[in-house]
Amino acid sequence: MPNQALVKSADNKSAYLPDILILNRPSLALEPLWKKHSTVTQGSSIPLVVEVVSTNWQDDYLKKVGEYELIGIPEYWIVDYLGLGGRRFIGNPKQPTVSIYYLVDGEYQISKFRGDDRIESPKFPDLKLAANQIFQAGLDAS
């Protein structure tokens, strides 16, 4: 299995290389672009995508949300550890935020987590992790 995979909707010419991508291996057999291009196009193959926000935060909050929703990816996390996103996405004052987009009847609903908030993931209900633990992970490694 490749160490990278692209995500693309069937009607889009461009594809995304997510920071973290969890794949459903049995579903890969039904992916038309998997064997030749390591590309997934169906939500059933992708239980979770995680993007870590950088200076191009608009891509994560605007473009990818729409594409991932169209593909039918059940859960999409945006980890904005520096609070770079627009105020309409992370609030005012801007602060580090984990936004979890999860599909309900084909549309994303959003939950936001900051500070000591316990992450609530519909896809991973047993997860015991606070937002601050995610933000600190990169700092502890250096």
C-alpha positions in Angstrom: 0.0 0.0 0.0 1.4 3.4 -0.9 2.4 5.8 1.9 0.4 8.6 0.2 -3.0 8.8 -1.4 -4.9 11.5 -3.2 -8.5 12.4 -2.7 -10.6 13.7 -5.6 -14.2 14.0 -6.5 -15.2 12.3 -9.8 -16.0 15.6 -11.5 -13.0 17.6 -10.4 -9.7 17.7 -12.3 -7.6 18.4 -9.3 -7.0 16.2 -6.2 -5.9 16.8 -2.6 -3.1 15.2 -0.6 -4.5 15.3 2.9 -2.2 15.5 6.0 -3.9 12.4 7.4 -6.1 10.0 5.6 -7.7 6.8 7.0 -8.6 4.3 4.3 -11.1 1.5 4.4 -9.0 -1.2 2.7 -11.9 -3.5 1.6 -13.5 -0.5 -0.3 -10.3 0.2 -2.3 -11.2 -2.7 -4.6 -14.2 -0.6 -5.9 -12.0 2.5 -6.4 -11.5 3.1 -10.2 -8.3 5.2 -9.8 -6.7 3.3 -6.9 -4.4 0.8 -8.6 -2.9 3.2 -11.2 -2.9 6.6 -9.3 -3.3 5.9 -5.6 -6.4 8.1 -5.7 -9.7 7.6 -3.9 -13.0 9.1 -5.1 -15.7 7.5 -2.9 -16.6 8.4 0.7 -17.0 4.7 1.5 -13.2 4.3 1.1 -12.4 7.3 3.4 -13.7 7.2 6.9 -11.6 10.2 8.0 -9.5 13.0 6.6 -7.5 15.4 8.7 -6.0 18.7 7.5 -3.6 20.8 9.5 -4.2 24.5 8.8 -1.4 26.6 7.4 -1.3 30.0 5.7 -3.6 28.7 2.9 -6.4 28.1 5.4 -9.0 29.1 2.9 -8.4 25.8 1.1 -9.2 23.8 4.2 -12.3 25.8 5.3 -13.8 26.6 1.9 -12.6 24.4 -0.9 -12.0 21.1 0.8 -15.1 21.2 3.0 -17.2 21.4 -0.2 -15.3 18.7 -2.1 -15.2 16.3 0.9 -18.9 16.7 1.5 -19.6 16.0 -2.2 -17.4 12.9 -2.1 -19.3 11.8 1.0 -16.4 11.5 3.4 -18.1 10.8 6.8 -15.7 12.9 8.9 -13.3 15.7 8.2 -11.2 17.3 10.9 -9.6 20.7 10.5 -6.8 21.2 13.1 -6.1 24.9 13.3 -3.4 24.9 16.0 -2.3 28.5 15.4 -5.8 30.0 15.0 -5.2 31.1 11.5 -8.7 30.5 10.0 -11.2 33.3 9.4 -13.3 34.5 12.4 -16.4 33.0 10.8 -14.8 29.6 11.0 -13.1 29.7 14.4 -14.7 32.5 16.2 -13.7 35.8 17.6 -11.2 36.1 19.3 -9.3 33.7 17.0 -7.9 30.8 18.9 -6.6 27.3 18.2 -9.6 25.2 17.2 -10.3 21.6 16.1 -13.4 21.7 13.8 -15.0 18.3 13.1 -17.3 18.2 10.1 -19.5 15.1 10.1 -22.1 14.0 7.5 -25.7 14.0 8.5 -28.1 13.2 5.6 -25.4 14.1 3.1 -24.5 17.5 4.6 -21.8 18.4 7.0 -22.6 19.5 10.5 -19.8 21.1 12.5 -18.6 20.8 16.1 -15.7 23.0 17.3 -13.3 22.2 20.2 -10.9 24.5 22.0 -8.7 24.3 25.1 -9.7 21.5 27.4 -12.8 20.6 25.4 -13.0 16.8 24.9 -13.0 15.9 21.2 -16.3 14.3 20.3 -16.0 12.3 17.1 -19.0 10.5 15.7 -16.6 8.1 13.8 -14.5 7.4 16.9 -16.8 7.7 19.9 -14.3 6.1 22.3 -11.6 8.7 21.6 -10.4 10.3 24.9 -8.5 13.4 23.8 -8.8 17.1 24.5 -8.2 19.8 21.9 -5.1 21.0 23.8 -3.6 17.6 23.7 -3.7 17.8 19.9 -2.2 21.3 19.9 0.6 20.3 22.3 1.6 17.2 20.3 3.8 19.0 17.9 5.4 21.1 20.6 6.3 18.1 22.7 8.1 16.5 19.8 10.6 19.3 19.4 
